[in-house]
């Protein structure tokens, strides 16, 4: 399964962002980090729209997972170690 993981974070010190980065690194899940600046209204509005669709609040970070084989997109907001563990299992050969 070929997955592409993108991590959207806030600039500066964000505890949940830092915890998510550490957990992804520890799980050896490759990811691309995109820092969303407060002045980037377009990106912030898009993240809020996604959160609303998911029925969630929008605490940063946002983890977006694209399955390159099926083009399915999944994701979650905030630090969620169980979801990172599940993602690690999915990426194992």
Secondary structure as UniProt FT lines:
FT   STRAND          3..10
FT   HELIX           15..26
FT   TURN            27..28
FT   STRAND          32..36
FT   TURN            38..39
FT   HELIX           41..54
FT   STRAND          62..67
FT   TURN            68..70
FT   STRAND          73..77
FT   HELIX           81..91
//
